[in-house]
Amino acid sequence: MPQDDAEALAWQRKAARNANKRGVTEDYSQALARSRKAAEKGDPREMTNLGFMYERGLGVAKDDAQAVAWYRNAAEKGDPTGMRDLGGMYLRGRGVTRDVAQAVVWFRKAAEKGDASGMSNLGQMYANGLGVAKDDAQAVAWYRKAAVKGNLLGIVSLGFMYEKGRGVAKDDSEAVAWYRQSRREW
């Protein structure tokens, strides 16, 4: 890992450890500077981190448009977390016009790259018919992929689908097994 990336990661970890303490802004400011330097050199993971910092206002004024720009840069360079986070911005209409179809596009790209949260988000889109035709079987398939990776939303959602018999045969024992698994992951 290049020195700038390692330093940015160290500052982000320090900021996270100090999240409940006073004076944390300075830690995030340092992380922001180091992430920006690495992102400007083309590191897609740091582009995603920078987008997250803009989205949350960590070390910088909150700016959804900047968050979207950095997430898009990361996504276009193949970063699955950037893809998923860009999908989230489209879903919520933050920094971009709300577009659930675009949210599905980016969640799918993240999911296909192995991002467990992208998988569970895509499952939610199918379960609720957002940007795609409602399809409980597809929702179950994506929830299962996310659940196998230990994603809490995927695990709980899969349990729910078994409990309600949506996309799978109703099976209370299978639902309970997934709900118990969620407690272990929590």
Backbone as JSON Lines, residues from 0, in Angstrom:
{"i":0,"aa":"M","n":[0.86,-1.18,0.0],"ca":[0.0,0.0,0.0],"c":[0.9,1.23,0.0]}
{"i":1,"aa":"P","n":[0.71,2.18,-0.94],"ca":[1.51,3.4,-0.95],"c":[1.37,4.14,0.38]}
{"i":2,"aa":"Q","n":[2.4,4.92,0.71],"ca":[2.43,5.63,1.98],"c":[1.2,6.52,2.19]}
{"i":3,"aa":"D","n":[0.76,7.26,1.17],"ca":[-0.4,8.15,1.33],"c":[-1.65,7.36,1.69]}
{"i":4,"aa":"D","n":[-1.84,6.19,1.04],"ca":[-3.01,5.36,1.34],"c":[-2.96,4.86,2.78]}
{"i":5,"aa":"A","n":[-1.79,4.41,3.2],"ca":[-1.64,3.9,4.56],"c":[-1.89,5.01,5.58]}
{"i":6,"aa":"E","n":[-1.4,6.2,5.3],"ca":[-1.62,7.31,6.21],"c":[-3.1,7.7,6.26]}
{"i":7,"aa":"A","n":[-3.76,7.73,5.1],"ca":[-5.19,8.07,5.07],"c":[-5.98,7.05,5.88]}
{"i":8,"aa":"L","n":[-5.66,5.78,5.69],"ca":[-6.36,4.74,6.43],"c":[-6.12,4.87,7.93]}
{"i":9,"aa":"A","n":[-4.88,5.17,8.31],"ca":[-4.57,5.35,9.74],"c":[-5.36,6.51,10.33]}
{"i":10,"aa":"W","n":[-5.44,7.63,9.62],"ca":[-6.21,8.77,10.12],"c":[-7.69,8.46,10.18]}
{"i":11,"aa":"Q","n":[-8.22,7.73,9.21],"ca":[-9.64,7.37,9.24],"c":[-9.93,6.47,10.43]}
{"i":12,"aa":"R","n":[-9.04,5.53,10.7],"ca":[-9.24,4.66,11.87],"c":[-9.17,5.46,13.16]}
{"i":13,"aa":"K","n":[-8.22,6.38,13.23],"ca":[-8.11,7.23,14.42],"c":[-9.39,8.05,14.6]}
{"i":14,"aa":"A","n":[-9.89,8.59,13.51],"ca":[-11.12,9.38,13.57],"c":[-12.29,8.52,14.04]}
{"i":15,"aa":"A","n":[-12.36,7.3,13.53],"ca":[-13.46,6.41,13.93],"c":[-13.36,6.08,15.42]}
{"i":16,"aa":"R","n":[-12.14,5.82,15.91],"ca":[-11.97,5.51,17.34],"c":[-12.38,6.69,18.21]}
{"i":17,"aa":"N","n":[-12.2,7.89,17.69],"ca":[-12.49,9.1,18.47],"c":[-13.87,9.68,18.16]}
{"i":18,"aa":"A","n":[-14.7,8.92,17.46],"ca":[-15.98,9.46,17.0],"c":[-16.85,10.01,18.12]}
{"i":19,"aa":"N","n":[-16.74,9.49,19.31],"ca":[-17.57,9.97,20.4],"c":[-16.85,10.96,21.3]}
{"i":20,"aa":"K","n":[-15.68,11.37,20.89],"ca":[-14.9,12.32,21.7],"c":[-14.92,13.7,21.05]}
{"i":21,"aa":"R","n":[-14.6,14.69,21.82],"ca":[-14.5,16.05,21.27],"c":[-13.22,16.19,20.45]}
{"i":22,"aa":"G","n":[-13.21,17.17,19.54],"ca":[-12.02,17.45,18.74],"c":[-11.82,16.52,17.58]}
{"i":23,"aa":"V","n":[-12.83,15.69,17.26],"ca":[-12.67,14.71,16.2],"c":[-12.55,15.36,14.82]}
{"i":24,"aa":"T","n":[-13.0,16.6,14.66],"ca":[-12.94,17.29,13.36],"c":[-11.52,17.34,12.83]}
{"i":25,"aa":"E","n":[-10.55,17.57,13.71],"ca":[-9.16,17.63,13.25],"c":[-8.71,16.3,12.7]}
{"i":26,"aa":"D","n":[-9.11,15.19,13.33],"ca":[-8.75,13.87,12.84],"c":[-9.33,13.66,11.44]}
{"i":27,"aa":"Y","n":[-10.59,13.99,11.26],"ca":[-11.21,13.83,9.95],"c":[-10.58,14.77,8.92]}
{"i":28,"aa":"S","n":[-10.17,15.94,9.34],"ca":[-9.51,16.86,8.41],"c":[-8.23,16.25,7.88]}
{"i":29,"aa":"Q","n":[-7.48,15.61,8.76],"ca":[-6.25,14.94,8.33],"c":[-6.57,13.78,7.38]}
{"i":30,"aa":"A","n":[-7.59,12.98,7.74],"ca":[-7.98,11.87,6.88],"c":[-8.45,12.38,5.53]}
{"i":31,"aa":"L","n":[-9.2,13.48,5.54],"ca":[-9.69,14.07,4.3],"c":[-8.52,14.46,3.39]}
{"i":32,"aa":"A","n":[-7.54,15.13,3.96],"ca":[-6.39,15.58,3.16],"c":[-5.65,14.39,2.55]}
{"i":33,"aa":"R","n":[-5.43,13.37,3.34],"ca":[-4.7,12.2,2.84],"c":[-5.54,11.41,1.83]}
{"i":34,"aa":"S","n":[-6.84,11.29,2.09],"ca":[-7.71,10.59,1.13],"c":[-7.77,11.36,-0.19]}
{"i":35,"aa":"R","n":[-7.88,12.68,-0.1],"ca":[-7.94,13.48,-1.32],"c":[-6.67,13.29,-2.15]}
{"i":36,"aa":"K","n":[-5.53,13.28,-1.48],"ca":[-4.25,13.13,-2.2],"c":[-4.22,11.79,-2.94]}
{"i":37,"aa":"A","n":[-4.62,10.72,-2.24],"ca":[-4.62,9.39,-2.87],"c":[-5.69,9.31,-3.96]}
{"i":38,"aa":"A","n":[-6.87,9.89,-3.72],"ca":[-7.95,9.86,-4.71],"c":[-7.54,10.6,-5.98]}
{"i":39,"aa":"E","n":[-6.9,11.73,-5.81],"ca":[-6.46,12.5,-6.98],"c":[-5.39,11.78,-7.78]}
{"i":40,"aa":"K","n":[-4.71,10.82,-7.14],"ca":[-3.73,9.99,-7.84],"c":[-4.4,8.8,-8.52]}
{"i":41,"aa":"G","n":[-5.74,8.65,-8.31],"ca":[-6.48,7.61,-9.02],"c":[-6.88,6.39,-8.2]}
{"i":42,"aa":"D","n":[-6.7,6.42,-6.88],"ca":[-7.07,5.28,-6.05],"c":[-8.58,5.24,-5.87]}
{"i":43,"aa":"P","n":[-9.27,4.25,-6.47],"ca":[-10.74,4.22,-6.4],"c":[-11.27,4.03,-4.98]}
{"i":44,"aa":"R","n":[-10.57,3.26,-4.15],"ca":[-11.04,3.08,-2.77],"c":[-11.02,4.41,-2.02]}
{"i":45,"aa":"E","n":[-9.99,5.2,-2.25],"ca":[-9.91,6.5,-1.59],"c":[-10.93,7.48,-2.19]}
{"i":46,"aa":"M","n":[-11.28,7.3,-3.46],"ca":[-12.34,8.11,-4.04],"c":[-13.65,7.85,-3.31]}
{"i":47,"aa":"T","n":[-13.93,6.56,-3.04],"ca":[-15.13,6.19,-2.29],"c":[-15.08,6.77,-0.89]}
{"i":48,"aa":"N","n":[-13.92,6.67,-0.23],"ca":[-13.78,7.23,1.12],"c":[-14.04,8.73,1.11]}
{"i":49,"aa":"L","n":[-13.53,9.4,0.11],"ca":[-13.72,10.85,0.0],"c":[-15.21,11.16,-0.22]}
{"i":50,"aa":"G","n":[-15.87,10.38,-1.05],"ca":[-17.31,10.55,-1.25],"c":[-18.06,10.38,0.06]}
{"i":51,"aa":"F","n":[-17.68,9.39,0.84],"ca":[-18.32,9.14,2.13],"c":[-18.12,10.33,3.07]}
{"i":52,"aa":"M","n":[-16.93,10.89,3.06],"ca":[-16.64,12.03,3.94],"c":[-17.48,13.24,3.54]}
{"i":53,"aa":"Y","n":[-17.64,13.46,2.24],"ca":[-18.51,14.56,1.78],"c":[-19.97,14.27,2.11]}
{"i":54,"aa":"E","n":[-20.39,13.02,1.94],"ca":[-21.79,12.67,2.21],"c":[-22.13,12.89,3.69]}
{"i":55,"aa":"R","n":[-21.19,12.56,4.56],"ca":[-21.44,12.65,6.0],"c":[-20.96,13.94,6.64]}
{"i":56,"aa":"G","n":[-20.2,14.76,5.89],"ca":[-19.67,15.98,6.47],"c":[-18.57,15.7,7.48]}
{"i":57,"aa":"L","n":[-17.69,14.77,7.15],"ca":[-16.6,14.39,8.04],"c":[-15.32,15.1,7.62]}
{"i":58,"aa":"G","n":[-14.93,16.13,8.36],"ca":[-13.73,16.88,8.04],"c":[-13.93,17.9,6.94]}
{"i":59,"aa":"V","n":[-15.15,18.0,6.45],"ca":[-15.47,18.89,5.34],"c":[-16.97,19.19,5.43]}
{"i":60,"aa":"A","n":[-17.38,20.32,4.85],"ca":[-18.81,20.63,4.83],"c":[-19.55,19.54,4.05]}
{"i":61,"aa":"K","n":[-20.69,19.13,4.56],"ca":[-21.51,18.11,3.89],"c":[-21.86,18.62,2.49]}
{"i":62,"aa":"D","n":[-21.67,17.79,1.48],"ca":[-21.9,18.21,0.1],"c":[-22.26,16.97,-0.73]}
{"i":63,"aa":"D","n":[-23.55,16.75,-0.92],"ca":[-24.0,15.57,-1.64],"c":[-23.53,15.54,-3.09]}
{"i":64,"aa":"A","n":[-23.45,16.69,-3.73],"ca":[-22.99,16.73,-5.13],"c":[-21.54,16.26,-5.22]}
{"i":65,"aa":"Q","n":[-20.71,16.69,-4.28],"ca":[-19.31,16.23,-4.25],"c":[-19.24,14.74,-3.94]}
{"i":66,"aa":"A","n":[-20.09,14.29,-3.02],"ca":[-20.13,12.86,-2.69],"c":[-20.45,12.05,-3.95]}
{"i":67,"aa":"V","n":[-21.46,12.47,-4.68],"ca":[-21.84,11.77,-5.92],"c":[-20.68,11.77,-6.91]}
{"i":68,"aa":"A","n":[-20.02,12.9,-7.06],"ca":[-18.91,12.98,-8.01],"c":[-17.8,11.99,-7.66]}
{"i":69,"aa":"W","n":[-17.46,11.92,-6.38],"ca":[-16.4,10.99,-5.97],"c":[-16.86,9.55,-6.06]}
{"i":70,"aa":"Y","n":[-18.1,9.27,-5.68],"ca":[-18.61,7.91,-5.82],"c":[-18.62,7.48,-7.28]}
{"i":71,"aa":"R","n":[-19.04,8.4,-8.16],"ca":[-19.08,8.08,-9.59],"c":[-17.67,7.78,-10.12]}
{"i":72,"aa":"N","n":[-16.7,8.61,-9.72],"ca":[-15.32,8.37,-10.15],"c":[-14.85,6.99,-9.7]}
{"i":73,"aa":"A","n":[-15.14,6.64,-8.44],"ca":[-14.74,5.34,-7.91],"c":[-15.47,4.22,-8.64]}
{"i":74,"aa":"A","n":[-16.77,4.39,-8.86],"ca":[-17.57,3.37,-9.53],"c":[-17.07,3.13,-10.94]}
{"i":75,"aa":"E","n":[-16.76,4.19,-11.65],"ca":[-16.28,4.05,-13.03],"c":[-14.91,3.4,-13.09]}
{"i":76,"aa":"K","n":[-14.18,3.44,-11.97],"ca":[-12.88,2.74,-11.91],"c":[-13.03,1.32,-11.37]}
{"i":77,"aa":"G","n":[-14.29,0.9,-11.13],"ca":[-14.54,-0.49,-10.75],"c":[-14.65,-0.77,-9.27]}
{"i":78,"aa":"D","n":[-14.72,0.26,-8.42],"ca":[-14.82,0.03,-6.98],"c":[-16.26,-0.34,-6.61]}
{"i":79,"aa":"P","n":[-16.49,-1.57,-6.1],"ca":[-17.86,-1.98,-5.81],"c":[-18.53,-1.16,-4.71]}
{"i":80,"aa":"T","n":[-17.77,-0.7,-3.74],"ca":[-18.37,0.13,-2.69],"c":[-18.82,1.47,-3.26]}
{"i":81,"aa":"G","n":[-18.02,2.04,-4.16],"ca":[-18.41,3.27,-4.83],"c":[-19.67,3.07,-5.67]}
{"i":82,"aa":"M","n":[-19.77,1.91,-6.31],"ca":[-20.96,1.59,-7.1],"c":[-22.19,1.55,-6.2]}
{"i":83,"aa":"R","n":[-22.06,0.81,-5.1],"ca":[-23.19,0.68,-4.16],"c":[-23.58,2.03,-3.58]}
{"i":84,"aa":"D","n":[-22.59,2.82,-3.17],"ca":[-22.9,4.12,-2.57],"c":[-23.51,5.08,-3.59]}
{"i":85,"aa":"L","n":[-23.07,5.01,-4.83],"ca":[-23.67,5.82,-5.88],"c":[-25.13,5.39,-6.08]}
{"i":86,"aa":"G","n":[-25.39,4.09,-6.06],"ca":[-26.76,3.61,-6.14],"c":[-27.62,4.15,-5.01]}
{"i":87,"aa":"G","n":[-27.06,4.21,-3.82],"ca":[-27.79,4.76,-2.68],"c":[-28.13,6.22,-2.85]}
{"i":88,"aa":"M","n":[-27.23,6.97,-3.45],"ca":[-27.5,8.4,-3.69],"c":[-28.64,8.55,-4.7]}
{"i":89,"aa":"Y","n":[-28.65,7.71,-5.74],"ca":[-29.75,7.74,-6.71],"c":[-31.07,7.33,-6.05]}
{"i":90,"aa":"L","n":[-31.02,6.32,-5.19],"ca":[-32.22,5.85,-4.54],"c":[-32.83,6.94,-3.66]}
{"i":91,"aa":"R","n":[-32.0,7.67,-2.94],"ca":[-32.49,8.7,-2.03],"c":[-32.61,10.07,-2.68]}
{"i":92,"aa":"G","n":[-32.09,10.22,-3.89],"ca":[-32.16,11.52,-4.56],"c":[-31.29,12.55,-3.86]}
{"i":93,"aa":"R","n":[-30.12,12.14,-3.44],"ca":[-29.19,13.06,-2.77],"c":[-28.02,13.36,-3.71]}
{"i":94,"aa":"G","n":[-27.89,14.62,-4.07],"ca":[-26.81,15.02,-4.98],"c":[-27.12,14.76,-6.44]}
{"i":95,"aa":"V","n":[-28.2,14.06,-6.69],"ca":[-28.69,13.75,-8.04],"c":[-30.21,13.71,-7.97]}
{"i":96,"aa":"T","n":[-30.83,13.77,-9.13],"ca":[-32.28,13.59,-9.19],"c":[-32.58,12.13,-8.85]}
{"i":97,"aa":"R","n":[-33.58,11.91,-8.0],"ca":[-33.92,10.54,-7.62],"c":[-34.24,9.74,-8.87]}
{"i":98,"aa":"D","n":[-33.61,8.57,-8.98],"ca":[-33.79,7.72,-10.15],"c":[-33.59,6.28,-9.7]}
{"i":99,"aa":"V","n":[-34.71,5.6,-9.39],"ca":[-34.61,4.25,-8.86],"c":[-34.06,3.26,-9.89]}
{"i":100,"aa":"A","n":[-34.27,3.53,-11.17],"ca":[-33.71,2.65,-12.2],"c":[-32.19,2.72,-12.18]}
{"i":101,"aa":"Q","n":[-31.64,3.93,-12.01],"ca":[-30.19,4.08,-11.91],"c":[-29.67,3.45,-10.62]}
{"i":102,"aa":"A","n":[-30.44,3.54,-9.56],"ca":[-30.05,2.89,-8.3],"c":[-29.9,1.39,-8.55]}
{"i":103,"aa":"V","n":[-30.85,0.79,-9.26],"ca":[-30.77,-0.64,-9.56],"c":[-29.53,-0.95,-10.38]}
{"i":104,"aa":"V","n":[-29.23,-0.12,-11.37],"ca":[-28.05,-0.34,-12.22],"c":[-26.79,-0.42,-11.35]}
{"i":105,"aa":"W","n":[-26.64,0.54,-10.45],"ca":[-25.42,0.59,-9.63],"c":[-25.4,-0.48,-8.55]}
{"i":106,"aa":"F","n":[-26.55,-0.79,-7.95],"ca":[-26.6,-1.88,-6.99],"c":[-26.23,-3.2,-7.66]}
{"i":107,"aa":"R","n":[-26.75,-3.4,-8.88],"ca":[-26.45,-4.63,-9.62],"c":[-24.96,-4.74,-9.92]}
{"i":108,"aa":"K","n":[-24.37,-3.65,-10.36],"ca":[-22.93,-3.68,-10.66],"c":[-22.12,-4.01,-9.41]}
{"i":109,"aa":"A","n":[-22.5,-3.42,-8.29],"ca":[-21.81,-3.71,-7.03],"c":[-22.01,-5.17,-6.63]}
{"i":110,"aa":"A","n":[-23.25,-5.64,-6.76],"ca":[-23.56,-7.03,-6.39],"c":[-22.78,-8.01,-7.26]}
{"i":111,"aa":"E","n":[-22.72,-7.74,-8.55],"ca":[-22.01,-8.63,-9.46],"c":[-20.5,-8.63,-9.2]}
{"i":112,"aa":"K","n":[-20.01,-7.6,-8.54],"ca":[-18.6,-7.54,-8.15],"c":[-18.38,-8.17,-6.77]}
{"i":113,"aa":"G","n":[-19.46,-8.7,-6.16],"ca":[-19.33,-9.39,-4.89],"c":[-19.61,-8.56,-3.66]}
{"i":114,"aa":"D","n":[-20.14,-7.35,-3.81],"ca":[-20.44,-6.5,-2.66],"c":[-21.73,-6.98,-1.99]}
{"i":115,"aa":"A","n":[-21.61,-7.46,-0.75],"ca":[-22.77,-8.04,-0.05],"c":[-23.87,-7.02,0.18]}
{"i":116,"aa":"S","n":[-23.52,-5.78,0.5],"ca":[-24.55,-4.75,0.69],"c":[-25.24,-4.43,-0.63]}
{"i":117,"aa":"G","n":[-24.49,-4.44,-1.72],"ca":[-25.1,-4.26,-3.03],"c":[-26.1,-5.37,-3.32]}
{"i":118,"aa":"M","n":[-25.76,-6.59,-2.9],"ca":[-26.67,-7.73,-3.1],"c":[-27.96,-7.54,-2.31]}
{"i":119,"aa":"S","n":[-27.84,-7.19,-1.03],"ca":[-29.05,-7.02,-0.22],"c":[-29.86,-5.82,-0.7]}
{"i":120,"aa":"N","n":[-29.18,-4.75,-1.13],"ca":[-29.91,-3.59,-1.67],"c":[-30.67,-3.98,-2.93]}
{"i":121,"aa":"L","n":[-30.04,-4.77,-3.78],"ca":[-30.71,-5.23,-5.0],"c":[-31.9,-6.12,-4.65]}
{"i":122,"aa":"G","n":[-31.74,-6.95,-3.63],"ca":[-32.86,-7.76,-3.16],"c":[-34.02,-6.89,-2.71]}
{"i":123,"aa":"Q","n":[-33.72,-5.8,-2.01],"ca":[-34.76,-4.87,-1.57],"c":[-35.5,-4.26,-2.76]}
{"i":124,"aa":"M","n":[-34.75,-3.93,-3.79],"ca":[-35.36,-3.33,-4.97],"c":[-36.35,-4.32,-5.61]}
{"i":125,"aa":"Y","n":[-35.95,-5.6,-5.71],"ca":[-36.86,-6.61,-6.26],"c":[-38.04,-6.86,-5.34]}
{"i":126,"aa":"A","n":[-37.8,-6.92,-4.04],"ca":[-38.87,-7.2,-3.09],"c":[-39.93,-6.1,-3.09]}
{"i":127,"aa":"N","n":[-39.52,-4.88,-3.35],"ca":[-40.43,-3.74,-3.31],"c":[-40.83,-3.22,-4.68]}
{"i":128,"aa":"G","n":[-40.3,-3.8,-5.75],"ca":[-40.64,-3.35,-7.1],"c":[-40.17,-1.93,-7.36]}
{"i":129,"aa":"L","n":[-38.97,-1.61,-6.91],"ca":[-38.4,-0.27,-7.12],"c":[-37.38,-0.33,-8.26]}
{"i":130,"aa":"G","n":[-37.71,0.28,-9.37],"ca":[-36.79,0.32,-10.52],"c":[-36.76,-0.96,-11.32]}
{"i":131,"aa":"V","n":[-37.44,-1.98,-10.83],"ca":[-37.56,-3.28,-11.49],"c":[-38.96,-3.8,-11.19]}
{"i":132,"aa":"A","n":[-39.39,-4.78,-11.97],"ca":[-40.68,-5.43,-11.65],"c":[-40.52,-6.17,-10.33]}
{"i":133,"aa":"K","n":[-41.54,-6.1,-9.51],"ca":[-41.51,-6.82,-8.24],"c":[-41.33,-8.31,-8.54]}
{"i":134,"aa":"D","n":[-40.35,-8.92,-7.87],"ca":[-40.03,-10.32,-8.14],"c":[-39.45,-10.92,-6.86]}
{"i":135,"aa":"D","n":[-40.31,-11.58,-6.08],"ca":[-39.87,-12.13,-4.81],"c":[-38.81,-13.21,-4.96]}
{"i":136,"aa":"A","n":[-38.88,-13.99,-6.03],"ca":[-37.87,-15.04,-6.24],"c":[-36.49,-14.41,-6.45]}
{"i":137,"aa":"Q","n":[-36.44,-13.32,-7.22],"ca":[-35.17,-12.61,-7.42],"c":[-34.7,-11.98,-6.11]}
{"i":138,"aa":"A","n":[-35.64,-11.43,-5.34],"ca":[-35.28,-10.85,-4.05],"c":[-34.64,-11.91,-3.17]}
{"i":139,"aa":"V","n":[-35.27,-13.09,-3.1],"ca":[-34.73,-14.17,-2.28],"c":[-33.33,-14.57,-2.76]}
{"i":140,"aa":"A","n":[-33.15,-14.67,-4.06],"ca":[-31.85,-15.06,-4.6],"c":[-30.76,-14.07,-4.18]}
{"i":141,"aa":"W","n":[-31.05,-12.77,-4.28],"ca":[-30.05,-11.77,-3.89],"c":[-29.87,-11.71,-2.38]}
{"i":142,"aa":"Y","n":[-30.95,-11.85,-1.62],"ca":[-30.82,-11.9,-0.15],"c":[-29.95,-13.08,0.26]}
{"i":143,"aa":"R","n":[-30.16,-14.22,-0.38],"ca":[-29.39,-15.42,-0.03],"c":[-27.89,-15.2,-0.3]}
{"i":144,"aa":"K","n":[-27.58,-14.62,-1.44],"ca":[-26.17,-14.34,-1.75],"c":[-25.56,-13.41,-0.71]}
{"i":145,"aa":"A","n":[-26.32,-12.39,-0.31],"ca":[-25.83,-11.46,0.71],"c":[-25.71,-12.14,2.06]}
{"i":146,"aa":"A","n":[-26.7,-12.97,2.4],"ca":[-26.72,-13.66,3.69],"c":[-25.52,-14.6,3.83]}
{"i":147,"aa":"V","n":[-25.22,-15.33,2.77],"ca":[-24.09,-16.25,2.79],"c":[-22.78,-15.5,3.07]}
{"i":148,"aa":"K","n":[-22.73,-14.24,2.67],"ca":[-21.55,-13.41,2.93],"c":[-21.6,-12.75,4.31]}
{"i":149,"aa":"G","n":[-22.66,-13.03,5.07],"ca":[-22.76,-12.48,6.42],"c":[-23.4,-11.12,6.51]}
{"i":150,"aa":"N","n":[-24.04,-10.66,5.46],"ca":[-24.69,-9.34,5.45],"c":[-25.96,-9.39,6.29]}
{"i":151,"aa":"L","n":[-26.02,-8.56,7.31],"ca":[-27.13,-8.59,8.26],"c":[-28.48,-8.32,7.59]}
{"i":152,"aa":"L","n":[-28.56,-7.32,6.72],"ca":[-29.82,-7.03,6.03],"c":[-30.25,-8.23,5.18]}
{"i":153,"aa":"G","n":[-29.31,-8.84,4.5],"ca":[-29.63,-10.02,3.7],"c":[-30.14,-11.17,4.55]}
{"i":154,"aa":"I","n":[-29.52,-11.38,5.71],"ca":[-29.92,-12.46,6.61],"c":[-31.34,-12.23,7.13]}
{"i":155,"aa":"V","n":[-31.59,-11.05,7.67],"ca":[-32.91,-10.74,8.23],"c":[-33.97,-10.77,7.14]}
{"i":156,"aa":"S","n":[-33.66,-10.21,5.99],"ca":[-34.63,-10.18,4.89],"c":[-34.95,-11.58,4.39]}
{"i":157,"aa":"L","n":[-33.94,-12.44,4.35],"ca":[-34.18,-13.82,3.93],"c":[-35.08,-14.52,4.95]}
{"i":158,"aa":"G","n":[-34.83,-14.29,6.23],"ca":[-35.71,-14.83,7.26],"c":[-37.15,-14.37,7.08]}
{"i":159,"aa":"F","n":[-37.3,-13.1,6.79],"ca":[-38.63,-12.53,6.58],"c":[-39.33,-13.2,5.4]}
{"i":160,"aa":"M","n":[-38.59,-13.42,4.32],"ca":[-39.18,-14.03,3.13],"c":[-39.67,-15.45,3.44]}
{"i":161,"aa":"Y","n":[-38.89,-16.2,4.23],"ca":[-39.33,-17.53,4.65],"c":[-40.54,-17.45,5.57]}
{"i":162,"aa":"E","n":[-40.51,-16.48,6.48],"ca":[-41.63,-16.32,7.42],"c":[-42.93,-16.04,6.69]}
{"i":163,"aa":"K","n":[-42.87,-15.19,5.67],"ca":[-44.08,-14.77,4.95],"c":[-44.38,-15.64,3.73]}
{"i":164,"aa":"G","n":[-43.45,-16.5,3.35],"ca":[-43.66,-17.32,2.16],"c":[-43.6,-16.5,0.88]}
{"i":165,"aa":"R","n":[-42.72,-15.54,0.83],"ca":[-42.56,-14.69,-0.36],"c":[-41.34,-15.15,-1.15]}
{"i":166,"aa":"G","n":[-41.57,-15.66,-2.34],"ca":[-40.47,-16.11,-3.2],"c":[-39.93,-17.47,-2.83]}
{"i":167,"aa":"V","n":[-40.39,-18.02,-1.73],"ca":[-40.03,-19.35,-1.24],"c":[-41.26,-19.92,-0.54]}
{"i":168,"aa":"A","n":[-41.26,-21.23,-0.32],"ca":[-42.35,-21.83,0.46],"c":[-42.25,-21.33,1.9]}
{"i":169,"aa":"K","n":[-43.37,-21.01,2.47],"ca":[-43.41,-20.56,3.87],"c":[-42.79,-21.65,4.73]}
{"i":170,"aa":"D","n":[-41.82,-21.25,5.58],"ca":[-41.11,-22.24,6.39],"c":[-40.65,-21.54,7.66]}
{"i":171,"aa":"D","n":[-41.43,-21.72,8.73],"ca":[-41.13,-21.04,9.99],"c":[-39.79,-21.48,10.58]}
{"i":172,"aa":"S","n":[-39.45,-22.74,10.46],"ca":[-38.17,-23.19,11.03],"c":[-36.99,-22.58,10.27]}
{"i":173,"aa":"E","n":[-37.12,-22.47,8.97],"ca":[-36.06,-21.82,8.17],"c":[-35.98,-20.33,8.52]}
{"i":174,"aa":"A","n":[-37.12,-19.69,8.7],"ca":[-37.15,-18.28,9.1],"c":[-36.44,-18.1,10.43]}
{"i":175,"aa":"V","n":[-36.75,-18.94,11.39],"ca":[-36.13,-18.84,12.72],"c":[-34.62,-19.06,12.61]}
{"i":176,"aa":"A","n":[-34.21,-20.01,11.79],"ca":[-32.77,-20.26,11.63],"c":[-32.05,-19.02,11.11]}
{"i":177,"aa":"W","n":[-32.66,-18.31,10.14],"ca":[-32.03,-17.1,9.61],"c":[-32.07,-15.97,10.64]}
{"i":178,"aa":"Y","n":[-33.17,-15.86,11.37],"ca":[-33.23,-14.84,12.41],"c":[-32.18,-15.1,13.49]}
{"i":179,"aa":"R","n":[-31.99,-16.37,13.86],"ca":[-30.93,-16.69,14.83],"c":[-29.56,-16.33,14.27]}
{"i":180,"aa":"Q","n":[-29.36,-16.59,13.0],"ca":[-28.09,-16.23,12.36],"c":[-27.87,-14.72,12.44]}
{"i":181,"aa":"S","n":[-28.95,-13.95,12.31],"ca":[-28.8,-12.48,12.37],"c":[-28.32,-12.05,13.74]}
{"i":182,"aa":"R","n":[-28.74,-12.75,14.78],"ca":[-28.28,-12.41,16.13],"c":[-26.8,-12.67,16.28]}
{"i":183,"aa":"R","n":[-26.3,-13.72,15.65],"ca":[-24.86,-14.01,15.69],"c":[-24.06,-12.94,14.92]}
{"i":184,"aa":"E","n":[-24.64,-12.45,13.83],"ca":[-23.95,-11.43,13.03],"c":[-24.01,-10.06,13.69]}
{"i":185,"aa":"W","n":[-25.07,-9.83,14.44],"ca":[-25.25,-8.51,15.06],"c":[-24.17,-8.3,16.07]}
